[in-house]
Amino acid sequence: MKIQEVLDVLKNADWDTNWSRQIYDVEEGLEDECIREDREKSAECQIPIKHRRDWIILWEIYGKKMYGTTNAAPNQRFHLENYLQFKLQDGLKLEDDFEKKCYRYIRNAALILYIREIVFKETEDSLKPIAEKVVEHYNDDNNAPANSAGKLSKS
């Protein structure tokens, strides 16, 4: 699948899937909440975190305007669109192979499961065991850094 084809799919895609939203909430979403609320030492947020994720800040600056909303949370459609636009600005071409040039390097579990369901057309039911393992990974280990379950989400 070419990068252009992925961008075409995203034009009409949902902002998130059930699994990508659930994983975001225990992965980067929780991490971001901890940073914003300066709760790095709380029981819920024991990972030493210094900086917010670039894509989440870009959502706050541009995404809300782009989607015409003021209160929506960051979403994986925006995440993937901006990731691809960044890669295109950095030298990739629209006709480049998405799996070889992009997907294989993505480690974010929420984004991976979004891609698998929206782009690769895997079903929500088929992804359920994987998504549950990822959520369990983060729920069982409060010290698990964001993106540490990327391999689980590609299994």
C-alpha positions in Angstrom: 0.0 0.0 0.0 1.4 3.4 -1.0 1.4 6.4 1.3 -1.1 8.2 -1.0 -3.5 5.3 -0.5 -3.2 5.6 3.2 -3.9 9.3 3.1 -6.9 8.6 0.9 -8.3 6.1 3.4 -7.9 8.6 6.2 -10.0 11.3 4.4 -13.2 9.5 5.5 -11.9 7.5 8.5 -13.0 7.7 12.1 -10.9 9.7 14.4 -10.2 6.7 16.6 -11.3 3.1 16.9 -12.5 1.5 20.1 -9.1 -0.1 20.7 -7.0 2.9 19.8 -8.9 5.1 22.2 -8.6 2.6 25.0 -4.9 2.2 24.5 -4.3 5.9 24.2 -6.0 6.4 27.5 -3.5 4.0 29.3 -0.5 4.9 27.2 0.3 8.4 25.9 -2.9 9.9 27.2 -2.1 9.0 30.8 1.5 10.1 30.3 0.3 13.5 28.9 -2.1 13.9 31.8 0.6 13.3 34.3 2.9 15.9 32.6 0.2 18.5 32.4 -0.8 18.1 36.0 2.8 17.8 37.2 2.1 14.5 38.9 5.3 12.8 38.0 5.7 11.5 41.5 2.1 10.4 42.1 1.2 6.7 42.5 -0.4 6.8 39.1 2.6 8.5 37.3 5.9 7.2 38.5 7.8 7.4 35.3 10.1 10.4 35.2 8.6 12.4 32.3 9.9 15.8 31.2 8.3 16.7 27.8 5.0 16.2 26.2 4.6 14.3 22.9 5.0 16.5 19.9 1.9 15.2 18.1 -0.3 15.9 21.1 0.9 19.5 21.2 0.4 19.8 17.5 -3.2 18.5 18.1 -3.7 21.3 20.6 -2.3 24.0 18.2 -3.7 22.8 14.9 -5.9 19.7 15.2 -8.8 21.2 17.0 -9.1 23.9 14.3 -8.6 21.4 11.6 -11.4 19.2 12.9 -13.6 22.2 13.9 -13.8 21.2 17.6 -12.7 22.8 20.9 -13.0 19.9 23.3 -12.1 16.7 21.5 -9.1 14.7 22.7 -6.1 14.0 20.5 -6.9 11.1 18.1 -5.0 8.6 16.0 -6.3 9.8 12.6 -4.6 13.2 13.3 -1.6 11.3 14.7 -1.2 9.3 11.5 -1.9 12.1 9.1 0.7 14.3 10.8 3.2 11.5 10.9 2.8 10.9 7.2 3.0 14.6 6.4 6.2 14.9 8.4 7.7 11.9 6.5 6.7 13.5 3.2 8.4 16.8 4.2 11.4 14.8 5.2 11.9 13.2 1.8 9.5 10.3 1.3 7.2 10.3 -1.7 3.4 9.7 -2.0 4.2 6.6 -4.1 6.5 5.0 -1.4 5.4 1.8 0.3 3.7 2.6 3.6 4.6 -0.7 5.3 8.3 -0.6 4.3 8.9 3.1 4.8 6.6 4.0 7.7 4.6 1.3 9.4 7.5 -0.9 10.3 9.1 1.9 12.4 5.9 2.9 14.4 6.1 1.8 18.0 3.0 3.4 19.4 0.4 0.7 20.3 -2.6 2.9 19.9 -1.5 4.1 16.5 -0.6 0.6 15.4 -4.0 -0.8 16.2 -5.7 2.2 14.5 -3.7 1.4 11.4 -4.5 -2.3 11.5 -8.2 -1.6 11.8 -8.6 1.4 9.6 -5.9 1.0 6.9 -5.3 -2.7 6.8 -9.1 -3.5 7.4 -8.6 -6.0 10.3 -11.7 -6.4 12.3 -12.3 -5.1 15.8 -13.0 -8.6 17.0 -9.8 -10.0 15.5 -7.7 -7.3 17.3 -9.4 -7.8 20.6 -6.9 -10.3 22.1 -4.0 -8.1 21.1 -5.6 -4.9 22.4 -6.5 -6.6 25.7 -2.8 -7.7 26.1 -1.6 -4.1 25.5 -4.1 -2.6 27.9 -3.2 -5.2 30.5 0.5 -4.4 29.9 0.0 -0.8 30.9 -2.5 -1.5 33.7 -0.3 -4.1 35.3 2.8 -2.0 35.2 2.5 1.7 36.3 6.2 2.1 35.4 5.7 0.9 31.8 6.8 3.8 29.5 4.5 4.8 26.7 5.3 2.9 23.5 6.7 -0.1 25.4 3.9 -2.3 24.1 4.5 -1.6 20.4 5.7 -5.1 19.7 2.6 -6.6 21.4 0.4 -4.6 19.1 2.1 -5.9 16.0 1.9 -9.6 17.0 
